[in-house]
Amino acid sequence: MPILAIDQGTSGTKALIVGDGGEVLNRGLGEISLHHGPGGLVECDPGELWGSLVSAVSQALSNPLTLDAVGLANQGESILAWDPRTLEPLSPVMVWQDSRAASLCDERRDREEFVRSRTGLQLDPYFVAPKMKWLRENITRKGVVTTTDAWLLAKLTGGFFTDISTASRTLLLDIHSGAWSGELLELWGLEKESLPEVVGNDQTLGAINAADLPSLRGVELSGVIVDQAAALFAQSCLTAGEAKCTYGTGAFLLANIGATPKISNFGLATSIAWDVRGARAHYLDGQVFTAASAVAWLIENGLLESAEAIDALPRESGGVMAVSALAGFGAPRWKPSGSGAIAGISLASTKAHIARAVVDGIAAQVTELIAAMSADGVALQRLRVDGGLTRSKTLMQMQADLAQIPVDVYPHPDATALGVAAIAHLGADSSLSVDDAIAPWRPVSTYEPEWSADRAAEYMSMWKGLADNAQERSAHG
């Protein structure tokens, strides 16, 4: 029977009805507005977030049918405070891009190696614990503070849960034991917080009983996972060394590293990908905080007509080069206060040259992450890609050229939703194998490198110099 897969993301919520063979039978979409402000503020309204979920699900279920189960994927590092009795929000949602807690990380630099060895993560406001501490100090001491998934699961089922893949993004979970760490909670001054129960990804958490979703009442919620890990699962990256990059609001590169967590020596994060059928997998990951959001910036400022117009840009950037870090640097640089940079502009430069340079800059940042993975001993042979920007032949070809590996484009626009559908299917049917749960797929297109290795290395050397300068400027205010 069909699965309802809910992908609650940064800019909206998708709901897909997925059949036994992975076919999409129906879909819905609810949008969310982000609010940007001084000091690194990025927020959204929790009522709007929940409303987007209700809207997406209602659209997907416009033709009534019998569902086997529901699965939920979430955006990972976004948090809010809420009342555990009434489930009413007590704060805005602090979105994963929010960097207001940067100073709280700086105050704990003397414990950086301890944190990294215990959690696999860097001391950075991208992750959850600094945001939790900042919210407690600046917004409210009432209720509980959790990632958005725990709030959504409470509203859907009445339970107080988070899945292990989401929990591993908090800076509060011991990645080796898979349990909350008292030492880490104390480090952040969060030892008095009530935290949700950590559960496996293919675990049934109860029946839906949300008043706003009467058509789901009684259907079991049997799969939960963080969004990027869901996309890794959907693309069958089940073996160590297999990797995917999702080009959404940001670009997120993940490589499966197997059953044993490996702590990166080159600035990447290590997290738990999933715990299904009692077996745990881990991944190395790196983040480009602005991908589609950098393209949106180009459009808003009149430098590009639309995302579709990327493929009408010049073949070359006319000597213009850009670092597209418009919301700071994630891995491997970890500079939340960082900013973008554009160089090489002359009187001959046009808006199209600048736009092309920004698009190329996205591919360059992903390539820097691929190089860090190689330095950590995970040399990628191919890259599987998904997300809206994979429709751009220009960006995908540049990615293949700079990374010097083939790029395989996933055929569906909703890898995260298909991944959580497969997880929920496993939760609903104990006889199903992991391989059988994931819908088989072939790339809709493959991009082979057209540049020589020397040309790619020369470009990356110049780009890294520009990125180093941008990072240095941010360090000096």
C-alpha positions, -999 to +999 in steps of 0.1 A: +000+000+000+011+036-005+033+056+019+028+093+027+063+108+028+066+143+044+097+163+036+097+193+059+124+216+045+138+250+048+117+269+023+086+246+024+071+212+030+066+186+004+042+156+008+043+127-016+022+096-019+047+069-029+036+035-043+053+002-036+076+005-066+087+040-056+063+057-081+049+091-070+011+089-071+003+124-059+020+154-042+015+186-024+036+216-015+033+243+012+057+272+012+075+290+041+089+325+043+123+330+059+132+362+078+168+374+077+181+400+101+212+415+116+237+394+135+231+363+114+193+360+122+175+335+100+140+326+114+106+314+103+072+314+119+064+280+135+027+284+128+036+289+091+058+259+092+031+237+106+006+252+082+029+243+053+028+207+064-009+206+068-014+223+033+011+199+016-005+168+031-040+180+023-031+186-013-014+151-016-045+135-001-070+154-023-080+120-037-087+098-007-068+065-005-057+040+021-022+046+034+001+020+048+022+044+068+036+079+072+073+090+071+088+123+082+120+139+071+131+171+087+156+200+080+180+189+108+195+217+127+166+241+130+151+246+165+123+261+185+109+263+221+075+249+227+051+240+255+051+202+259+015+203+274-002+224+248+023+219+220+021+257+213+053+273+201+071+297+225+097+311+201+103+315+164+121+287+146+158+294+145+167+281+111+199+261+105+215+290+087+212+313+118+246+322+132+237+344+162+252+318+185+287+321+171+301+337+202+289+308+223+310+285+202+341+308+205+337+307+243+342+269+242+372+267+218+394+252+246+370+221+244+369+219+207+389+187+203+368+170+231+336+180+213+348+168+179+360+135+192+328+128+211+302+142+185+320+141+151+310+178+147+327+211+147+320+239+172+298+260+150+264+277+153+252+257+123+246+228+148+219+227+174+234+231+209+247+267+205+213+277+191+196+261+221+218+279+246+213+312+227+175+308+226+175+301+264+196+331+271+178+355+248+142+344+241+126+321+267+133+298+296+099+282+293+089+248+278+113+226+259+138+234+232+142+208+205+148+204+168+117+209+147+112+172+142+104+166+179+078+193+178+063+180+146+063+144+159+045+156+191+019+174+171+014+143+148+015+115+174+016+130+209+050+114+215+083+130+225+109+116+200+138+125+178+155+101+154+192+091+159+203+108+126+188+141+136+201+137+172+236+132+158+235+168+145+230+184+179+265+185+195+247+168+224+248+131+213+278+108+218+282+095+183+299+063+196+272+053+220+242+069+202+230+084+235+227+119+250+259+129+268+258+144+302+292+159+297+281+176+265+249+189+281+269+203+310+294+219+285+265+239+270+247+246+303+218+225+291+219+198+317+184+207+330+168+204+296+142+177+289+153+160+257+133+137+235+138+099+234+162+089+206+147+063+183+158+043+153+148+054+119+125+025+110+107+025+143+070+029+145+062+058+168+024+057+170-007+066+151-014+101+137-039+119+159-034+156+148-067+174+147-056+194+117-051+162+097-083+142+101-076+122+069-045+107+086-061+098+119-051+063+129-023+058+103+010+047+118+041+070+116+068+044+109+098+063+096+118+094+106+151+107+094+170+139+088+167+152+052+202+148+038+206+113+051+172+105+036+185+116+002+217+095+007+194+065+014+172+072-017+202+072-040+213+038-027+246+051-012+247+020+010+283+012+007+313+030+021+327+055-004+294+061-022+284+098-021+257+122-031+253+160-032+219+177-029+217+212-045+188+228-026+188+260-005+224+250+003+245+222-012+251+192+010+278+166+002+275+133+021+297+102+017+288+069+034+317+057+056+302+025+069+294+011+104+322+028+123+323+066+128+355+082+114+363+116+129+375+139+101+410+155+102+402+179+074+372+200+087+343+177+077+315+166+100+307+130+109+272+119+117+249+089+119+232+083+086+206+058+097+199+030+121+176+005+102+171-032+108+194-028+138+224-018+117+240+017+118+257+036+090+277+069+093+287+096+068+312+124+063+295+156+052+303+192+042+280+221+035+277+250+011+253+272+029+241+291-002+234+273-034+198+278-046+197+308-022+227+323-040+209+319-073+178+335-057+201+364-046+212+368-083+176+370-094+165+394-066+194+418-076+187+417-113+218+397-123+199+367-135+164+364-149+155+330-135+170+297-124+163+284-158+183+312-173+215+297-158+219+276-189+217+307-211+248+323-194+281+326-212+303+295-215+330+315-196+328+341-168+351+366-187+378+364-160+353+371-132+355+347-102+332+345-072+330+329-038+293+322-032+295+321+006+266+346+011+257+331+045+292+323+057+314+292+053+305+257+065+330+228+061+359+228+058+365+265+067+338+269+094+336+307+093+299+316+101+308+353+098+324+348+064+310+365+033+311+361-004+336+378-028+338+387-064+371+394-082+383+400-118+357+426-128+366+450-156+348+474-179+342+444-202+324+425-174+286+421-176+258+410-153+259+376-170+296+372-163+290+379-126+261+355-125+282+328-142+310+333-117+286+329-087+272+297-102+307+284-108+315+293-072+289+269-060+306+241-079+340+252-066+328+250-029+315+215-035+348+206-051+367+218-020+346+195+001+353+166-023+391+173-019+387+173+020+370+139+018+398+126-003+423+139+023+403+120+049+408+088+029+374+088+011+383+093-025+351+096-045+349+078-079+315+093-089+291+118-075+253+112-074+234+145-073+198+156-067+179+188-060+164+216-081+197+230-094+207+197-110+184+208-138+212+232-148+235+216-174+259+245-168+263+239-131+264+201-134+291+203-162+311+227-141+309+203-112+322+174-132+350+196-147+362+209-113+358+177-094+373+156-122+347+128-116+315+118-134+283+133-120+252+112-121+218+131-119+191+114-098+160+111-120+135+124-094+133+159-079+123+146-045+151+123-033+146+132+004+109+123+002+116+090-016+143+082+010+119+087+039+092+067+021+117+038+019+125+041+056+088+042+065+082+012+043+108-007+063+091+004+095+057-008+083+069-041+069+094-061+090+099-087+062+112-061+038+149-059+031+168-026+027+176-032-009+140-040-017+127-009+001+147+015-021+133+021-055+157+011-083+169+041-104+192+051-133+208+085-138+187+107-160+220+122-173+257+118-166+282+146-169+318+135-177+347+159-171+356+180-202+384+200-186+419+186-181+431+179-146+456+208-149+429+233-159+407+222-130+436+225-106+446+259-118+410+272-114+407+257-079+440+273-069+428+307-080+394+302-063+409+290-031+431+322-030+400+343-033+382+323-007+412+326+017+411+363+013+373+365+019+378+344+050+407+365+062+386+397+058+358+382+078+383+374+106+392+410+109+357+423+108 
